[in-house]
Amino acid sequence: MTEHTPARGWFTSSRSANNAACVEVRLSTDTIGVRDSKDRSGPALAFDQAAWTGFLTTLKAADPR
């Protein structure tokens, strides 16, 4: 993931193809945030490390690309 927004810390995957239909992620010392790139002022999900790992495991199991 490379398209960083340093002022806020949110970034999108370099594979998002600039079509604005993706999520943004923000990493901090104890929380991983996820939000819709089309609604940056809308709600965001917040995960601790254990919940984030479980979330990614579930996503990968559903689509093992």
Beta strands, then each sheet from edge to edge (+ up, - down):
strand 1: 3-5
strand 2: 10-12
strand 3: 23-27
strand 4: 32-36
strand 5: 44-47
sheet 1: 1+ 2- 3+ 4- 5+
end
